[in-house]
């Protein structure tokens, strides 16, 4: 028995249901209707948590950027990698601030195009933060294992590569490989992980290899080689994940005027010595 028309009709129903789901999600995000399974108090609570996180991240990373710009001693190639990481984390905080505002409004007020921009910006800064942590690990390896200072040309090239590579991969969902869509709450946008088709799966695995597996390999390898090189010296190493928090601690200490502690923490994070230290 030939069942072609039945299969064709079933396919049309599947496409229709998928379209209704996507359209319904978009209408829910752009209206004040609460998402299924979430109460008003829960959505407001999420918004408040995101707001605190965003404002804290912006404030602390701004202190890091301010200390780099104000202090000539901190303007070194190694500290440029830290500055790049602080800028990426500030971008993540801005993305979170938009999500917090939408959660407090209980809707997405920026439309479909705004959703694409929000997803793209968040993905760029997230990838730049991950790759920036790997760049800091490599910079420390370069200093300790080659006993030579990182040149400005190398640092600038590394920062440009991090941001251009992050932009390159984040642009693919806008071009059709992958897809940005509303999250379940409907108050922010990111990669649509609900799609399990070949298009999204191929993008996810390829992107994960180059932007998660490779940075992780570089980070682990760099610190492992430093451990082997400095095992007898007893120097304490700071992992790349902790390095994401150390610039904040340094900025606070510098703001309090403790020059010795300030210089020590920056030295621990990126051990290139300043001209004053080398003169002493």
C-alpha beads as a LAMMPS data file, in Angstrom:
LAMMPS data file: protein, C-alpha beads

280 atoms
279 bonds

1 atom types
1 bond types

-500.0 500.0 xlo xhi
-500.0 500.0 ylo yhi
-500.0 500.0 zlo zhi

Masses

1 110.0

Atoms # bond

1 1 1 0.000 0.000 0.000
2 1 1 1.413 3.388 -1.011
3 1 1 1.391 5.793 1.927
4 1 1 3.081 8.788 0.277
5 1 1 0.191 11.239 0.876
6 1 1 0.000 10.205 4.523
7 1 1 3.696 10.782 5.015
8 1 1 3.464 14.097 3.214
9 1 1 0.554 15.202 5.387
10 1 1 2.410 14.136 8.547
11 1 1 5.408 16.157 7.433
12 1 1 3.222 19.218 6.886
13 1 1 1.728 18.818 10.360
14 1 1 5.219 18.592 11.843
15 1 1 6.331 21.745 10.050
16 1 1 3.148 23.546 11.112
17 1 1 3.606 22.532 14.760
18 1 1 7.222 23.661 14.693
19 1 1 6.198 26.994 13.164
20 1 1 3.463 27.491 15.741
21 1 1 5.903 26.732 18.526
22 1 1 8.462 29.257 17.269
23 1 1 5.815 31.886 16.586
24 1 1 4.194 31.281 19.949
25 1 1 7.510 31.635 21.700
26 1 1 8.188 34.916 19.905
27 1 1 4.735 36.315 20.725
28 1 1 5.105 35.286 24.354
29 1 1 8.550 36.910 24.565
30 1 1 7.340 40.195 23.113
31 1 1 4.161 40.349 25.211
32 1 1 3.680 40.419 28.965
33 1 1 2.493 36.794 29.053
34 1 1 4.467 34.724 31.545
35 1 1 6.149 31.590 30.141
36 1 1 4.575 28.244 30.936
37 1 1 5.805 26.815 34.237
38 1 1 7.030 30.132 35.658
39 1 1 5.214 32.429 38.058
40 1 1 5.542 36.196 38.240
41 1 1 7.565 36.004 41.458
42 1 1 10.020 33.559 39.893
43 1 1 10.558 35.751 36.831
44 1 1 11.132 38.828 39.025
45 1 1 13.544 36.871 41.225
46 1 1 15.557 35.847 38.175
47 1 1 15.575 39.467 37.047
48 1 1 16.878 40.714 40.406
49 1 1 19.648 38.093 40.517
50 1 1 20.716 38.965 36.973
51 1 1 20.625 42.685 37.817
52 1 1 22.923 42.255 40.826
53 1 1 25.270 40.064 38.815
54 1 1 25.386 42.525 35.916
55 1 1 25.998 45.623 38.031
56 1 1 28.661 43.859 40.110
57 1 1 30.456 42.621 37.010
58 1 1 30.364 46.013 35.335
59 1 1 31.608 47.828 38.447
60 1 1 34.486 45.479 39.209
61 1 1 35.663 45.072 35.625
62 1 1 35.487 48.838 35.188
63 1 1 37.892 49.190 38.102
64 1 1 40.285 46.830 36.338
65 1 1 40.076 48.790 33.088
66 1 1 40.449 52.096 34.962
67 1 1 43.550 50.926 36.819
68 1 1 45.154 49.796 33.557
69 1 1 44.441 53.126 31.836
70 1 1 45.492 55.298 34.786
71 1 1 48.680 53.514 35.886
72 1 1 51.623 53.660 33.441
73 1 1 53.366 50.774 35.208
74 1 1 50.472 48.478 34.329
75 1 1 50.575 49.232 30.615
76 1 1 52.611 46.206 29.618
77 1 1 51.999 43.525 26.971
78 1 1 51.074 40.912 29.567
79 1 1 48.587 43.241 31.215
80 1 1 47.054 43.934 27.801
81 1 1 45.818 40.318 27.825
82 1 1 44.219 40.971 31.207
83 1 1 42.611 44.152 29.860
84 1 1 41.147 42.189 26.941
85 1 1 39.676 39.661 29.370
86 1 1 38.170 42.450 31.497
87 1 1 36.569 43.984 28.394
88 1 1 35.086 40.609 27.433
89 1 1 33.684 40.092 30.923
90 1 1 32.249 43.622 30.837
91 1 1 30.482 42.691 27.603
92 1 1 28.996 39.637 29.291
93 1 1 27.785 41.860 32.132
94 1 1 26.134 44.244 29.655
95 1 1 24.413 41.292 28.009
96 1 1 23.226 40.151 31.431
97 1 1 21.949 43.668 32.197
98 1 1 19.703 43.543 29.130
99 1 1 18.379 40.151 30.223
100 1 1 17.762 41.482 33.735
101 1 1 15.820 44.473 32.397
102 1 1 13.672 42.222 30.227
103 1 1 13.005 39.878 33.145
104 1 1 11.849 42.771 35.314
105 1 1 9.573 43.900 32.459
106 1 1 8.416 40.277 32.088
107 1 1 8.791 40.512 28.307
108 1 1 11.341 41.024 25.531
109 1 1 10.877 44.631 24.322
110 1 1 13.446 44.696 21.506
111 1 1 11.784 42.554 18.847
112 1 1 13.169 39.733 16.718
113 1 1 16.101 41.760 15.362
114 1 1 17.043 42.773 18.883
115 1 1 17.039 39.107 19.848
116 1 1 19.576 38.328 17.126
117 1 1 21.802 41.233 18.183
118 1 1 21.575 40.225 21.843
119 1 1 22.467 36.621 21.099
120 1 1 25.362 37.639 18.842
121 1 1 26.842 40.113 21.332
122 1 1 26.587 37.674 24.212
123 1 1 28.171 34.866 22.217
124 1 1 31.067 37.056 21.008
125 1 1 31.982 38.210 24.506
126 1 1 31.573 34.721 26.007
127 1 1 33.924 33.189 23.432
128 1 1 36.381 36.084 23.874
129 1 1 36.379 35.489 27.629
130 1 1 37.122 31.779 27.225
131 1 1 39.851 32.315 24.635
132 1 1 41.208 35.253 26.648
133 1 1 41.767 32.995 29.643
134 1 1 43.759 30.642 27.416
135 1 1 45.749 33.625 26.105
136 1 1 46.699 34.633 29.664
137 1 1 47.829 31.059 30.353
138 1 1 49.988 31.095 27.222
139 1 1 51.414 34.503 28.169
140 1 1 52.514 33.179 31.553
141 1 1 54.023 30.120 29.890
142 1 1 55.925 32.384 27.482
143 1 1 57.342 34.398 30.371
144 1 1 58.367 31.526 32.645
145 1 1 59.482 28.920 30.134
146 1 1 61.218 31.108 27.544
147 1 1 62.564 33.667 30.035
148 1 1 61.738 36.454 27.607
149 1 1 59.228 39.247 27.867
150 1 1 56.109 39.226 25.714
151 1 1 56.456 41.804 22.933
152 1 1 53.783 44.394 22.208
153 1 1 53.360 43.095 18.653
154 1 1 52.726 39.579 19.932
155 1 1 50.275 40.743 22.598
156 1 1 48.315 42.950 20.182
157 1 1 48.207 40.182 17.571
158 1 1 46.981 37.714 20.185
159 1 1 44.214 40.069 21.369
160 1 1 43.105 40.754 17.797
161 1 1 43.043 37.025 17.048
162 1 1 40.899 36.341 20.128
163 1 1 38.283 38.943 19.193
164 1 1 38.257 38.258 15.452
165 1 1 37.962 34.527 16.029
166 1 1 35.113 35.043 18.513
167 1 1 33.298 37.332 16.073
168 1 1 33.843 34.823 13.259
169 1 1 32.210 31.954 15.142
170 1 1 29.410 34.072 16.608
171 1 1 28.426 35.268 13.128
172 1 1 27.606 31.776 11.819
173 1 1 24.150 31.577 13.489
174 1 1 23.264 34.857 11.765
175 1 1 24.233 33.302 8.428
176 1 1 22.216 30.119 8.891
177 1 1 24.667 27.706 10.531
178 1 1 23.097 27.477 13.983
179 1 1 20.361 29.773 15.229
180 1 1 19.790 32.433 17.900
181 1 1 16.415 32.311 19.628
182 1 1 14.636 33.189 22.883
183 1 1 15.503 31.282 26.031
184 1 1 12.660 29.480 27.908
185 1 1 11.869 32.571 29.993
186 1 1 11.546 34.615 26.810
187 1 1 13.516 37.515 28.300
188 1 1 16.897 36.994 26.610
189 1 1 18.386 35.297 23.565
190 1 1 21.154 32.787 22.981
191 1 1 21.857 29.746 20.822
192 1 1 18.732 27.671 20.292
193 1 1 19.784 24.423 21.954
194 1 1 16.318 22.939 21.474
195 1 1 17.034 22.224 17.824
196 1 1 18.609 18.804 17.376
197 1 1 18.861 18.814 13.586
198 1 1 22.035 18.172 11.627
199 1 1 22.601 21.871 10.994
200 1 1 22.775 22.829 14.662
201 1 1 24.579 19.644 15.758
202 1 1 27.369 20.133 13.220
203 1 1 27.784 23.767 14.278
204 1 1 27.767 22.939 17.989
205 1 1 30.411 20.227 17.782
206 1 1 32.682 22.179 15.432
207 1 1 32.400 25.371 17.475
208 1 1 32.965 23.487 20.735
209 1 1 36.157 21.915 19.426
210 1 1 37.758 25.204 18.384
211 1 1 36.408 27.416 21.193
212 1 1 36.193 25.085 24.203
213 1 1 38.401 22.029 23.689
214 1 1 41.363 23.871 22.177
215 1 1 41.450 26.726 24.764
216 1 1 41.166 24.139 27.523
217 1 1 44.051 22.163 26.011
218 1 1 46.192 25.311 25.720
219 1 1 45.442 26.299 29.324
220 1 1 46.175 22.877 30.804
221 1 1 49.303 22.398 28.685
222 1 1 50.683 25.859 29.507
223 1 1 50.306 25.463 33.261
224 1 1 51.541 21.872 33.133
225 1 1 54.730 22.943 31.369
226 1 1 55.185 25.788 33.850
227 1 1 54.760 23.352 36.726
228 1 1 57.474 21.126 35.323
229 1 1 59.751 24.113 34.688
230 1 1 59.275 25.718 38.103
231 1 1 58.780 22.669 40.310
232 1 1 62.061 23.301 42.128
233 1 1 61.560 27.059 42.471
234 1 1 58.400 26.813 44.617
235 1 1 56.655 29.679 42.797
236 1 1 52.879 29.704 43.179
237 1 1 50.936 29.570 39.901
238 1 1 47.511 31.136 39.375
239 1 1 45.121 29.088 37.154
240 1 1 43.420 30.882 34.292
241 1 1 39.992 30.610 35.928
242 1 1 41.274 32.370 39.053
243 1 1 42.965 34.888 36.773
244 1 1 39.489 36.037 35.763
245 1 1 38.933 37.214 39.353
246 1 1 42.404 38.492 40.265
247 1 1 42.181 41.720 38.193
248 1 1 39.131 42.653 40.248
249 1 1 41.018 42.123 43.510
250 1 1 43.925 44.129 42.138
251 1 1 41.695 47.012 41.073
252 1 1 40.131 47.234 44.536
253 1 1 43.517 47.204 46.239
254 1 1 44.833 49.855 43.889
255 1 1 41.791 51.998 44.560
256 1 1 42.579 51.769 48.279
257 1 1 46.079 53.077 47.574
258 1 1 48.037 49.997 48.652
259 1 1 50.773 50.202 46.029
260 1 1 52.739 47.228 47.353
261 1 1 49.756 44.866 47.357
262 1 1 48.572 46.254 44.035
263 1 1 51.876 45.660 42.292
264 1 1 52.215 42.237 43.884
265 1 1 48.840 40.969 42.660
266 1 1 49.363 42.276 39.148
267 1 1 52.824 40.688 39.217
268 1 1 51.253 37.363 40.247
269 1 1 48.659 37.535 37.495
270 1 1 51.024 38.621 34.738
271 1 1 54.590 38.503 35.997
272 1 1 56.228 40.893 33.569
273 1 1 58.191 43.351 35.700
274 1 1 57.802 47.070 35.391
275 1 1 60.644 49.428 34.575
276 1 1 60.736 50.621 38.193
277 1 1 61.031 47.055 39.531
278 1 1 63.814 46.166 37.091
279 1 1 65.700 49.350 38.065
280 1 1 65.535 48.330 41.726

Bonds

1 1 1 2
2 1 2 3
3 1 3 4
4 1 4 5
5 1 5 6
6 1 6 7
7 1 7 8
8 1 8 9
9 1 9 10
10 1 10 11
11 1 11 12
12 1 12 13
13 1 13 14
14 1 14 15
15 1 15 16
16 1 16 17
17 1 17 18
18 1 18 19
19 1 19 20
20 1 20 21
21 1 21 22
22 1 22 23
23 1 23 24
24 1 24 25
25 1 25 26
26 1 26 27
27 1 27 28
28 1 28 29
29 1 29 30
30 1 30 31
31 1 31 32
32 1 32 33
33 1 33 34
34 1 34 35
35 1 35 36
36 1 36 37
37 1 37 38
38 1 38 39
39 1 39 40
40 1 40 41
41 1 41 42
42 1 42 43
43 1 43 44
44 1 44 45
45 1 45 46
46 1 46 47
47 1 47 48
48 1 48 49
49 1 49 50
50 1 50 51
51 1 51 52
52 1 52 53
53 1 53 54
54 1 54 55
55 1 55 56
56 1 56 57
57 1 57 58
58 1 58 59
59 1 59 60
60 1 60 61
61 1 61 62
62 1 62 63
63 1 63 64
64 1 64 65
65 1 65 66
66 1 66 67
67 1 67 68
68 1 68 69
69 1 69 70
70 1 70 71
71 1 71 72
72 1 72 73
73 1 73 74
74 1 74 75
75 1 75 76
76 1 76 77
77 1 77 78
78 1 78 79
79 1 79 80
80 1 80 81
81 1 81 82
82 1 82 83
83 1 83 84
84 1 84 85
85 1 85 86
86 1 86 87
87 1 87 88
88 1 88 89
89 1 89 90
90 1 90 91
91 1 91 92
92 1 92 93
93 1 93 94
94 1 94 95
95 1 95 96
96 1 96 97
97 1 97 98
98 1 98 99
99 1 99 100
100 1 100 101
101 1 101 102
102 1 102 103
103 1 103 104
104 1 104 105
105 1 105 106
106 1 106 107
107 1 107 108
108 1 108 109
109 1 109 110
110 1 110 111
111 1 111 112
112 1 112 113
113 1 113 114
114 1 114 115
115 1 115 116
116 1 116 117
117 1 117 118
118 1 118 119
119 1 119 120
120 1 120 121
121 1 121 122
122 1 122 123
123 1 123 124
124 1 124 125
125 1 125 126
126 1 126 127
127 1 127 128
128 1 128 129
129 1 129 130
130 1 130 131
131 1 131 132
132 1 132 133
133 1 133 134
134 1 134 135
135 1 135 136
136 1 136 137
137 1 137 138
138 1 138 139
139 1 139 140
140 1 140 141
141 1 141 142
142 1 142 143
143 1 143 144
144 1 144 145
145 1 145 146
146 1 146 147
147 1 147 148
148 1 148 149
149 1 149 150
150 1 150 151
151 1 151 152
152 1 152 153
153 1 153 154
154 1 154 155
155 1 155 156
156 1 156 157
157 1 157 158
158 1 158 159
159 1 159 160
160 1 160 161
161 1 161 162
162 1 162 163
163 1 163 164
164 1 164 165
165 1 165 166
166 1 166 167
167 1 167 168
168 1 168 169
169 1 169 170
170 1 170 171
171 1 171 172
172 1 172 173
173 1 173 174
174 1 174 175
175 1 175 176
176 1 176 177
177 1 177 178
178 1 178 179
179 1 179 180
180 1 180 181
181 1 181 182
182 1 182 183
183 1 183 184
184 1 184 185
185 1 185 186
186 1 186 187
187 1 187 188
188 1 188 189
189 1 189 190
190 1 190 191
191 1 191 192
192 1 192 193
193 1 193 194
194 1 194 195
195 1 195 196
196 1 196 197
197 1 197 198
198 1 198 199
199 1 199 200
200 1 200 201
201 1 201 202
202 1 202 203
203 1 203 204
204 1 204 205
205 1 205 206
206 1 206 207
207 1 207 208
208 1 208 209
209 1 209 210
210 1 210 211
211 1 211 212
212 1 212 213
213 1 213 214
214 1 214 215
215 1 215 216
216 1 216 217
217 1 217 218
218 1 218 219
219 1 219 220
220 1 220 221
221 1 221 222
222 1 222 223
223 1 223 224
224 1 224 225
225 1 225 226
226 1 226 227
227 1 227 228
228 1 228 229
229 1 229 230
230 1 230 231
231 1 231 232
232 1 232 233
233 1 233 234
234 1 234 235
235 1 235 236
236 1 236 237
237 1 237 238
238 1 238 239
239 1 239 240
240 1 240 241
241 1 241 242
242 1 242 243
243 1 243 244
244 1 244 245
245 1 245 246
246 1 246 247
247 1 247 248
248 1 248 249
249 1 249 250
250 1 250 251
251 1 251 252
252 1 252 253
253 1 253 254
254 1 254 255
255 1 255 256
256 1 256 257
257 1 257 258
258 1 258 259
259 1 259 260
260 1 260 261
261 1 261 262
262 1 262 263
263 1 263 264
264 1 264 265
265 1 265 266
266 1 266 267
267 1 267 268
268 1 268 269
269 1 269 270
270 1 270 271
271 1 271 272
272 1 272 273
273 1 273 274
274 1 274 275
275 1 275 276
276 1 276 277
277 1 277 278
278 1 278 279
279 1 279 280
